[in-house]
Amino acid sequence: MADVVQYRLERMVNELEDLERRGLFSRREIAEIVKKRRKFEYRLKRPSPLKQDFLAYIEYEKQLDSLRVLRKKATSRELKKKGNKKLKKSVSDFAGISRILDIYRLATMRFKGDIGLWFQYLEFCRQKRNGRMKKVLADVIRFHPKVPGVWIYAAAWEFDHNLNVMGARALMQSGLRECPTSEDLWVEYLRMELTYLNKLKARKIALGEVETTVKPEDKQWREENKELFMSLNQEINNNNMSKSENGESEKKQDVLLEQGLNILQTVYNGAVEALPSCFGLRKRLYEILEAIDIRQAESVREDMLTDMKRDFSSQPDYWDWLARLEINGIISKKEMGYEDRFCELRNAIQVYEEAIKISPSATLFNLYTKFLMAFIAPKTEDSHISGIVINSGHTSNLISLLLKVYKKAETTGCMTEDLAYQYISLHLQMGRLDEAKNLAEMLCKGEPSHAVSLWVLRVSIEMKCATLKSSSPSKDDLHSIFELMRSVLTKVSVSDTASLWLMALKFYANHQQYLDKLVELSLISLIKYGGSENGFSLSFTIVNLVLQKEGFKGAREMYKRFLALPRPGLALYKKCIELEMNLASLGEKDCLANARKLYESALTTYDQDTSLWRDYYSMEIKVGTSETASAVYWRARKTLKDTAELITFTYS
């Protein structure tokens, strides 16, 4: 190992001498460079070098080369001021890049399966343009022929850098043979072919072979032709050309338009054959068709839409996309009037209605209602139709339609918990409290465990109705709401009904009879479902409520009841310890002893919890003695299996 490292360092002598001779680095800095490189070389030569070793070496060499470039520029400026010639290129100008490439080569040979590392290597070769790109691309294709991104990257380099259209096309076609199910490959292949077609048209316009209203000498025109999709159907209007020249030019433009159509149809047919059930690919190809102009474009669009309807009529995403396609006019033309907007919106609604007749589903109804809500309440997060406003009359029509959609979802058996929640919430937003109450009662028919949020909403509506009748609810209301809560709280775990428990404790805080019943109900639920280790702690919430109402004696009696349950939860222990410590800071007696008892009780169950031991140790350091703190530390050392955490005890 040492001989190999020494050999590699000796090969750097010419470079280092050149750096010193030019005055870019001092002898002391060069010694430091040698020291760092020796360290990195030894890392790479060990039996199992890590990827991070290679990357750290590469990063160091990149920074070193950047520093060399900066110092060379500064030296060149100084020489220029003195009237001397610029510094000529020498071995040190190439050695750094060559070394980085060599490290990348070693790294990729060591970690052949790391595609991210290969792409870093490719990007570095592309930026430095050192001539090794073709070999690296061949290697990455050899090791990763099933990665579509590799073929796309290679074809893009051939097309953009080498201007080799035939080579790029061959790479794309080879990639499609290796990865026929890749959406990105099909889409990028079509884009590449259309880009080439646009460049051909730009060239013919520049040569005067195709008519155009824009002069070839115009610089702005040349910039515009760099875009990906240039119109392939520009109007021809040049009165200076003879009729024969016009006819010939039209024929040449017809050839270009025909080529665009043939390319699209060929790629589309191949993609559909390879991925017959991929709606995402069809959608992307259609969007490309929308962005260009080719011969018989409208006919091709109709054929594509017909094929998609035949193949994807059972998929809700297809109908949602098709409906949103109808409102593209509203998005692209912000100055449209209200009536025109609503007319296009009506077309989208008709698409959803047709979808409901053909293939009703809960997902489809959910997409339909979200679409309507985006127009009713424009503040909803829908980037596709954000900023589109319709008048209040049309909004009321949409609200009526939305209510009908919810009703239709209910009658067709597609009503889910989310849809029911939205349905009831819509009535609440409209101020129809009684209707929302009746609707919630009707929709809450199943088991509470299957629709917790819906039952919670129903209970909150019942509470709101009871408080609206009078400032203090009647006995009948209190009883009926409690029975409704009982039906939910006894059948659903505490963690899933946290919001309902908080709501119940707040509602019955001033009604001791029902509060006692809630405490008994909580004990039963905790025995049945267990306490929470983290997050919401029902038991401590009740303890805290009792503390506010009855003082610390009542709170202490209450948490003792909860701690008597099997596995009350670590969160309760910590909260009770915190309560005792707060009381101890206020001068209450026996609080420190109670805190110690709580720690001991908690450690009988959670003896491997490091944070519990650490908190116990910290408490003894603050309010106990050195003997008690040392005793806790040594007990933790004997009990904990992972003793590495003990190091932090003395520094916490």
ROLUMBA-694243 format. One line per 10 residues: number of its first residue (from 1); for each residue x, y, z of C-alpha. Coordinates in nm, 2 decimals. Example, Ala and Ser with C-alpha at 12.3 -4.5 7.8 and 13.67 -1.06 7.14 Angstrom:
2
1 = 1.23,-0.45,0.78 | 1.37,-0.11,0.71
//
This chain:
652
1 = 0.00,0.00,0.00 | 0.28,0.25,0.10 | 0.47,0.18,-0.22 | 0.16,0.25,-0.44 | 0.08,0.57,-0.25 | 0.45,0.69,-0.28 | 0.45,0.62,-0.65 | 0.13,0.82,-0.70 | 0.28,1.11,-0.50 | 0.60,1.10,-0.70
11 = 0.40,1.14,-1.02 | 0.28,1.48,-0.88 | 0.63,1.62,-0.86 | 0.63,1.80,-1.20 | 0.29,1.96,-1.12 | 0.40,2.08,-0.78 | 0.73,2.22,-0.90 | 0.54,2.41,-1.17 | 0.31,2.56,-0.92 | 0.61,2.68,-0.71
21 = 0.80,2.81,-1.01 | 0.51,3.02,-1.12 | 0.46,3.16,-0.77 | 0.10,3.03,-0.73 | 0.18,2.84,-0.41 | 0.46,2.87,-0.16 | 0.68,2.58,-0.05 | 0.49,2.56,0.28 | 0.16,2.54,0.10 | 0.29,2.27,-0.13
31 = 0.40,2.07,0.17 | 0.05,2.09,0.31 | -0.10,1.98,-0.02 | 0.13,1.68,-0.03 | 0.03,1.60,0.33 | -0.34,1.62,0.25 | -0.31,1.41,-0.07 | -0.11,1.14,0.11 | -0.39,1.12,0.36 | -0.65,1.08,0.09
41 = -0.45,0.83,-0.11 | -0.41,0.61,0.20 | -0.79,0.62,0.25 | -0.85,0.51,-0.11 | -0.60,0.22,-0.08 | -0.74,0.06,0.23 | -0.93,-0.27,0.18 | -1.28,-0.12,0.19 | -1.27,0.25,0.10 | -1.60,0.44,0.15
51 = -1.77,0.64,-0.12 | -1.73,0.94,0.11 | -1.35,0.90,0.09 | -1.36,0.94,-0.29 | -1.61,1.24,-0.27 | -1.40,1.41,-0.01 | -1.08,1.38,-0.22 | -1.27,1.51,-0.53 | -1.41,1.81,-0.33 | -1.06,1.89,-0.20
61 = -0.91,1.88,-0.55 | -1.19,2.09,-0.69 | -1.14,2.36,-0.43 | -0.76,2.34,-0.48 | -0.80,2.39,-0.86 | -1.04,2.68,-0.81 | -0.78,2.85,-0.59 | -0.51,2.79,-0.85 | -0.73,2.95,-1.12 | -0.79,3.26,-0.90
71 = -0.42,3.30,-0.82 | -0.33,3.25,-1.18 | -0.57,3.53,-1.29 | -0.42,3.76,-1.02 | -0.07,3.68,-1.14 | -0.17,3.75,-1.50 | -0.31,4.09,-1.41 | 0.01,4.18,-1.23 | 0.22,4.07,-1.53 | -0.01,4.27,-1.77
81 = 0.05,4.59,-1.56 | 0.42,4.54,-1.59 | 0.40,4.49,-1.97 | 0.49,4.13,-1.96 | 0.33,3.85,-2.16 | 0.05,3.63,-2.02 | 0.14,3.31,-1.85 | 0.14,3.02,-2.09 | -0.04,2.69,-2.01 | 0.18,2.43,-1.85
91 = 0.15,2.09,-1.67 | -0.02,2.24,-1.36 | -0.31,2.37,-1.58 | -0.41,2.01,-1.67 | -0.29,1.80,-1.38 | -0.57,1.90,-1.14 | -0.86,1.81,-1.38 | -0.69,1.49,-1.48 | -0.65,1.39,-1.12 | -1.02,1.45,-1.05
101 = -1.12,1.25,-1.35 | -0.90,0.97,-1.24 | -1.06,0.97,-0.89 | -1.40,0.97,-1.05 | -1.30,0.67,-1.26 | -1.18,0.48,-0.95 | -1.49,0.57,-0.76 | -1.73,0.45,-1.04 | -1.54,0.13,-1.08 | -1.56,0.07,-0.71
111 = -1.93,0.17,-0.68 | -2.06,0.07,-1.02 | -2.42,0.05,-0.91 | -2.43,0.41,-0.77 | -2.61,0.59,-1.06 | -2.59,0.93,-0.87 | -2.21,0.90,-0.87 | -2.21,0.83,-1.24 | -2.41,1.14,-1.31 | -2.17,1.35,-1.11
121 = -1.89,1.21,-1.32 | -2.08,1.29,-1.64 | -2.16,1.65,-1.53 | -1.79,1.71,-1.44 | -1.69,1.58,-1.79 | -1.95,1.80,-1.95 | -1.84,2.11,-1.77 | -1.47,2.07,-1.83 | -1.50,1.95,-2.19 | -1.19,1.73,-2.16
131 = -1.28,1.48,-2.43 | -1.35,1.19,-2.20 | -1.73,1.22,-2.22 | -1.79,0.96,-2.49 | -1.60,0.69,-2.30 | -1.78,0.76,-1.97 | -2.12,0.75,-2.15 | -2.03,0.42,-2.30 | -1.93,0.28,-1.95 | -2.25,0.41,-1.78
141 = -2.47,0.26,-2.06 | -2.28,-0.07,-2.02 | -2.34,-0.09,-1.65 | -2.69,0.07,-1.64 | -2.88,-0.01,-1.96 | -3.21,-0.03,-1.78 | -3.20,0.33,-1.65 | -3.39,0.56,-1.89 | -3.22,0.87,-1.76 | -2.88,0.74,-1.89
151 = -3.01,0.71,-2.25 | -3.18,1.05,-2.23 | -2.86,1.21,-2.11 | -2.64,1.05,-2.37 | -2.88,1.14,-2.65 | -2.91,1.50,-2.53 | -2.53,1.53,-2.53 | -2.50,1.39,-2.89 | -2.78,1.62,-3.01 | -2.68,1.95,-2.83
161 = -2.30,1.92,-2.80 | -2.20,1.70,-3.10 | -2.48,1.81,-3.33 | -2.51,1.45,-3.42 | -2.88,1.39,-3.49 | -2.83,1.04,-3.63 | -2.63,0.94,-3.32 | -2.89,1.09,-3.08 | -3.17,0.91,-3.26 | -2.98,0.58,-3.25
171 = -2.93,0.62,-2.88 | -3.29,0.70,-2.81 | -3.41,0.40,-3.01 | -3.16,0.17,-2.83 | -3.29,0.31,-2.51 | -3.65,0.23,-2.61 | -3.55,-0.13,-2.69 | -3.39,-0.16,-2.35 | -3.66,0.03,-2.16 | -3.98,0.01,-2.36
181 = -4.20,0.09,-2.06 | -4.04,0.42,-1.98 | -4.27,0.72,-2.02 | -3.98,0.97,-2.01 | -3.80,0.80,-2.29 | -4.10,0.81,-2.53 | -4.17,1.18,-2.44 | -3.81,1.29,-2.48 | -3.78,1.10,-2.81 | -4.08,1.28,-2.95
191 = -3.94,1.62,-2.83 | -3.60,1.55,-2.98 | -3.75,1.47,-3.32 | -3.98,1.77,-3.32 | -3.68,1.99,-3.21 | -3.48,1.86,-3.51 | -3.78,1.93,-3.74 | -3.80,2.29,-3.61 | -3.43,2.34,-3.67 | -3.47,2.21,-4.02
201 = -3.75,2.46,-4.08 | -3.54,2.75,-3.93 | -3.25,2.65,-4.17 | -3.48,2.65,-4.47 | -3.62,2.99,-4.37 | -3.27,3.13,-4.34 | -3.18,3.00,-4.68 | -3.50,3.14,-4.83 | -3.64,2.80,-4.93 | -3.96,2.85,-4.72
211 = -4.16,3.17,-4.71 | -4.20,3.37,-4.39 | -4.31,3.71,-4.29 | -4.00,3.75,-4.07 | -3.66,3.85,-4.23 | -3.38,3.61,-4.17 | -3.14,3.89,-4.08 | -3.35,3.98,-3.78 | -3.16,3.89,-3.46 | -3.47,3.87,-3.26
221 = -3.61,3.61,-3.50 | -3.29,3.40,-3.47 | -3.34,3.40,-3.09 | -3.70,3.30,-3.11 | -3.61,3.00,-3.32 | -3.41,2.86,-3.04 | -3.73,2.77,-2.86 | -3.84,2.40,-2.85 | -4.17,2.43,-3.03 | -4.17,2.68,-3.32
231 = -4.50,2.71,-3.51 | -4.49,2.48,-3.81 | -4.78,2.65,-3.98 | -4.68,3.02,-4.02 | -4.87,3.22,-4.28 | -4.69,3.30,-4.60 | -4.71,3.65,-4.73 | -4.42,3.76,-4.96 | -4.54,3.96,-5.26 | -4.19,3.99,-5.41
241 = -4.17,3.62,-5.50 | -4.30,3.49,-5.83 | -4.59,3.24,-5.85 | -4.36,2.95,-5.93 | -4.14,3.02,-5.63 | -4.45,3.05,-5.41 | -4.57,2.71,-5.53 | -4.23,2.55,-5.47 | -4.21,2.70,-5.12 | -4.55,2.58,-5.03
251 = -4.46,2.23,-5.13 | -4.15,2.24,-4.91 | -4.35,2.36,-4.62 | -4.60,2.09,-4.68 | -4.32,1.84,-4.66 | -4.22,1.97,-4.32 | -4.58,1.97,-4.19 | -4.62,1.61,-4.32 | -4.30,1.51,-4.15 | -4.42,1.65,-3.82
261 = -4.75,1.45,-3.85 | -4.56,1.13,-3.94 | -4.32,1.16,-3.65 | -4.60,1.22,-3.40 | -4.81,0.93,-3.53 | -4.51,0.69,-3.53 | -4.40,0.77,-3.18 | -4.76,0.78,-3.05 | -4.84,0.43,-3.20 | -4.52,0.29,-3.06
271 = -4.58,0.43,-2.71 | -4.94,0.30,-2.70 | -4.82,-0.04,-2.81 | -4.55,-0.05,-2.54 | -4.77,0.11,-2.26 | -5.13,0.04,-2.35 | -5.26,0.11,-2.00 | -5.05,0.42,-1.91 | -5.27,0.73,-1.90 | -4.99,0.96,-1.79
281 = -4.80,0.89,-2.11 | -5.10,0.96,-2.33 | -5.17,1.28,-2.14 | -4.81,1.41,-2.19 | -4.81,1.32,-2.56 | -5.14,1.51,-2.60 | -4.99,1.81,-2.43 | -4.70,1.81,-2.67 | -4.95,1.80,-2.96 | -5.13,2.10,-2.81
291 = -4.81,2.29,-2.81 | -4.72,2.25,-3.18 | -4.89,2.30,-3.52 | -4.88,2.01,-3.76 | -5.09,1.90,-4.06 | -5.43,1.76,-3.96 | -5.36,1.85,-3.59 | -5.73,1.87,-3.51 | -5.80,1.52,-3.65 | -5.50,1.38,-3.46
301 = -5.63,1.53,-3.14 | -5.97,1.38,-3.19 | -5.82,1.04,-3.26 | -5.61,1.06,-2.94 | -5.91,1.16,-2.73 | -6.12,0.88,-2.87 | -5.84,0.63,-2.79 | -5.81,0.76,-2.44 | -6.19,0.74,-2.38 | -6.19,0.39,-2.51
311 = -5.90,0.27,-2.29 | -5.94,0.49,-1.97 | -6.32,0.55,-1.93 | -6.31,0.36,-1.60 | -6.03,0.58,-1.45 | -6.15,0.89,-1.25 | -5.82,1.07,-1.33 | -5.90,1.06,-1.70 | -6.23,1.23,-1.66 | -6.08,1.49,-1.42
321 = -5.81,1.57,-1.68 | -6.07,1.58,-1.96 | -6.29,1.82,-1.77 | -6.00,2.05,-1.68 | -5.90,2.04,-2.05 | -6.24,2.21,-2.12 | -6.15,2.52,-1.91 | -5.81,2.58,-2.07 | -5.97,2.87,-2.25 | -6.06,3.04,-1.92
331 = -5.70,3.00,-1.80 | -5.53,3.12,-2.11 | -5.77,3.42,-2.16 | -5.81,3.60,-1.83 | -6.01,3.88,-2.01 | -6.30,3.66,-2.09 | -6.65,3.77,-1.98 | -6.84,3.61,-1.70 | -7.09,3.44,-1.94 | -6.81,3.30,-2.16
341 = -6.63,3.17,-1.86 | -6.95,3.00,-1.73 | -7.01,2.85,-2.07 | -6.67,2.68,-2.08 | -6.73,2.58,-1.71 | -7.06,2.42,-1.81 | -6.88,2.20,-2.07 | -6.64,2.08,-1.80 | -6.94,2.00,-1.57 | -7.10,1.80,-1.86
351 = -6.78,1.59,-1.87 | -6.81,1.51,-1.50 | -7.18,1.43,-1.54 | -7.10,1.19,-1.82 | -6.83,1.02,-1.61 | -7.08,0.97,-1.33 | -7.32,0.79,-1.56 | -7.05,0.57,-1.71 | -6.83,0.49,-1.41 | -6.94,0.63,-1.08
361 = -6.69,0.60,-0.79 | -6.60,0.77,-0.47 | -6.27,0.90,-0.62 | -6.46,1.05,-0.91 | -6.71,1.22,-0.68 | -6.42,1.35,-0.47 | -6.25,1.50,-0.78 | -6.58,1.65,-0.90 | -6.66,1.82,-0.57 | -6.30,1.96,-0.54
371 = -6.34,2.10,-0.89 | -6.66,2.28,-0.80 | -6.53,2.41,-0.47 | -6.23,2.56,-0.64 | -6.48,2.79,-0.83 | -6.71,2.85,-0.53 | -6.42,2.93,-0.29 | -6.13,3.05,-0.51 | -5.90,3.05,-0.21 | -5.88,2.67,-0.22
381 = -5.54,2.54,-0.32 | -5.59,2.44,-0.69 | -5.31,2.58,-0.90 | -5.48,2.48,-1.22 | -5.77,2.72,-1.18 | -5.63,2.97,-0.93 | -5.73,3.33,-0.99 | -6.05,3.25,-1.19 | -6.35,3.44,-1.07 | -6.71,3.41,-1.16
391 = -7.00,3.63,-1.06 | -7.22,3.57,-0.75 | -7.52,3.44,-0.96 | -7.32,3.17,-1.11 | -7.17,3.09,-0.77 | -7.51,3.02,-0.63 | -7.58,2.79,-0.92 | -7.26,2.60,-0.85 | -7.35,2.56,-0.49 | -7.69,2.41,-0.58
401 = -7.51,2.18,-0.82 | -7.26,2.08,-0.55 | -7.54,1.98,-0.32 | -7.69,1.77,-0.59 | -7.35,1.60,-0.65 | -7.33,1.51,-0.28 | -7.68,1.38,-0.29 | -7.60,1.17,-0.60 | -7.29,1.03,-0.43 | -7.52,0.92,-0.14
411 = -7.78,0.75,-0.37 | -7.52,0.57,-0.57 | -7.34,0.43,-0.27 | -7.02,0.63,-0.32 | -7.04,0.84,-0.01 | -6.72,0.81,0.19 | -6.62,0.96,0.52 | -6.44,1.25,0.35 | -6.73,1.32,0.12 | -6.98,1.31,0.41
421 = -6.76,1.54,0.61 | -6.75,1.79,0.32 | -7.12,1.76,0.27 | -7.20,1.85,0.63 | -6.94,2.12,0.64 | -7.09,2.28,0.34 | -7.42,2.32,0.52 | -7.24,2.47,0.82 | -7.07,2.72,0.60 | -7.40,2.82,0.45
431 = -7.55,2.87,0.80 | -7.79,2.58,0.78 | -7.73,2.44,1.12 | -8.05,2.24,1.16 | -8.00,2.08,0.82 | -7.64,2.00,0.90 | -7.76,1.83,1.23 | -8.02,1.62,1.05 | -7.77,1.53,0.78 | -7.50,1.43,1.03
441 = -7.75,1.21,1.21 | -7.85,1.04,0.89 | -7.49,0.98,0.76 | -7.36,0.85,1.10 | -7.51,0.51,1.06 | -7.21,0.29,1.06 | -6.96,0.19,1.32 | -6.78,0.50,1.48 | -6.44,0.33,1.44 | -6.49,0.35,1.06
451 = -6.57,0.73,1.05 | -6.42,0.90,1.36 | -6.40,1.25,1.21 | -6.76,1.23,1.10 | -6.88,1.13,1.45 | -6.67,1.41,1.60 | -6.83,1.66,1.37 | -7.18,1.53,1.46 | -7.10,1.57,1.83 | -6.97,1.93,1.78
461 = -7.29,2.02,1.59 | -7.51,1.88,1.87 | -7.31,2.09,2.12 | -7.35,2.40,1.91 | -7.72,2.35,1.88 | -7.75,2.29,2.25 | -7.56,2.61,2.34 | -7.76,2.82,2.09 | -8.08,2.73,2.26 | -7.97,2.88,2.59
471 = -7.65,2.98,2.77 | -7.68,2.66,2.99 | -7.79,2.34,2.81 | -8.09,2.16,2.94 | -8.07,1.82,3.12 | -8.21,1.64,2.82 | -7.94,1.80,2.59 | -7.66,1.71,2.84 | -7.78,1.36,2.86 | -7.84,1.30,2.49
481 = -7.49,1.45,2.40 | -7.32,1.24,2.67 | -7.49,0.92,2.54 | -7.38,1.01,2.19 | -7.02,1.06,2.31 | -7.03,0.74,2.51 | -7.12,0.55,2.19 | -6.81,0.68,2.02 | -6.56,0.69,2.31 | -6.62,0.33,2.42
491 = -6.57,0.19,2.07 | -6.27,0.39,1.94 | -5.92,0.41,2.09 | -5.81,0.71,2.29 | -5.55,0.82,2.04 | -5.81,0.84,1.76 | -6.06,1.04,1.96 | -5.82,1.29,2.12 | -6.02,1.59,1.98 | -6.35,1.45,2.10
501 = -6.21,1.39,2.46 | -6.09,1.75,2.47 | -6.43,1.87,2.35 | -6.62,1.66,2.60 | -6.40,1.77,2.90 | -6.44,2.13,2.80 | -6.82,2.10,2.75 | -6.88,1.92,3.08 | -6.62,2.11,3.29 | -6.89,2.28,3.50
511 = -7.11,1.97,3.53 | -6.96,1.76,3.80 | -7.20,1.47,3.75 | -7.11,1.42,3.39 | -6.74,1.50,3.45 | -6.73,1.21,3.70 | -6.89,0.99,3.44 | -6.63,1.10,3.19 | -6.35,1.01,3.43 | -6.49,0.66,3.48
521 = -6.53,0.63,3.10 | -6.17,0.73,3.05 | -6.05,0.47,3.30 | -6.24,0.20,3.10 | -6.10,0.32,2.77 | -5.75,0.33,2.90 | -5.78,-0.02,3.04 | -5.92,-0.14,2.70 | -5.69,0.05,2.46 | -5.39,0.15,2.68
531 = -5.23,0.49,2.73 | -5.02,0.69,2.49 | -4.65,0.67,2.52 | -4.60,1.00,2.33 | -4.83,1.28,2.22 | -5.18,1.32,2.36 | -5.22,1.20,2.72 | -5.59,1.17,2.82 | -5.51,1.09,3.18 | -5.29,1.39,3.24
541 = -5.54,1.62,3.06 | -5.80,1.51,3.32 | -5.54,1.55,3.60 | -5.47,1.90,3.48 | -5.84,1.98,3.48 | -5.88,1.85,3.83 | -5.58,2.05,3.94 | -5.75,2.37,3.82 | -6.08,2.28,3.99 | -5.98,2.11,4.31
551 = -5.61,2.19,4.37 | -5.30,1.98,4.40 | -5.46,1.73,4.65 | -5.74,1.64,4.41 | -5.49,1.62,4.12 | -5.27,1.39,4.32 | -5.55,1.16,4.41 | -5.66,1.16,4.04 | -5.32,1.07,3.89 | -5.28,0.79,4.15
561 = -5.60,0.63,4.01 | -5.46,0.65,3.66 | -5.12,0.52,3.76 | -5.29,0.21,3.91 | -5.40,0.11,3.56 | -5.19,-0.15,3.37 | -4.92,0.03,3.16 | -5.05,0.39,3.22 | -4.79,0.53,2.97 | -4.46,0.70,3.00
571 = -4.61,1.04,2.91 | -4.83,1.03,3.22 | -4.54,0.95,3.45 | -4.34,1.24,3.30 | -4.63,1.48,3.33 | -4.70,1.38,3.69 | -4.33,1.42,3.78 | -4.33,1.77,3.62 | -4.64,1.85,3.83 | -4.47,1.75,4.15
581 = -4.16,1.94,4.07 | -4.36,2.25,3.99 | -4.53,2.22,4.33 | -4.19,2.16,4.50 | -4.06,2.49,4.35 | -4.36,2.66,4.52 | -4.26,2.52,4.86 | -4.51,2.23,4.89 | -4.41,1.95,5.12 | -4.35,1.59,5.02
591 = -4.34,1.69,4.65 | -3.97,1.58,4.61 | -4.05,1.25,4.78 | -4.35,1.20,4.55 | -4.14,1.28,4.24 | -3.88,1.01,4.35 | -4.16,0.76,4.40 | -4.29,0.84,4.05 | -3.95,0.79,3.90 | -3.90,0.46,4.07
601 = -4.25,0.34,3.96 | -4.18,0.45,3.60 | -3.84,0.27,3.60 | -4.00,-0.06,3.69 | -4.17,-0.06,3.35 | -3.94,0.16,3.14 | -3.60,0.07,3.28 | -3.43,0.09,2.93 | -3.55,0.45,2.86 | -3.23,0.66,2.87
611 = -3.42,0.99,2.88 | -3.60,0.88,3.20 | -3.27,0.80,3.37 | -3.12,1.12,3.26 | -3.41,1.33,3.39 | -3.39,1.14,3.72 | -3.02,1.21,3.75 | -3.07,1.58,3.66 | -3.33,1.62,3.93 | -3.10,1.47,4.19
621 = -2.82,1.70,4.08 | -3.04,2.01,4.11 | -3.24,1.93,4.43 | -3.09,1.62,4.58 | -2.74,1.54,4.71 | -2.43,1.41,4.55 | -2.49,1.07,4.71 | -2.84,1.03,4.56 | -2.72,1.15,4.22 | -2.43,0.90,4.22
631 = -2.67,0.62,4.32 | -2.90,0.70,4.03 | -2.60,0.71,3.79 | -2.46,0.37,3.90 | -2.80,0.21,3.89 | -2.84,0.34,3.53 | -2.50,0.20,3.44 | -2.59,-0.14,3.56 | -2.94,-0.14,3.41 | -2.91,0.01,3.07
641 = -2.79,-0.22,2.79 | -2.67,0.07,2.58 | -2.41,0.23,2.81 | -2.29,0.47,2.54 | -2.56,0.72,2.64 | -2.42,0.73,2.99 | -2.13,0.95,2.88 | -2.37,1.25,2.84 | -2.50,1.21,3.19 | -2.22,1.40,3.36
651 = -2.23,1.68,3.09 | -2.61,1.73,3.08
//
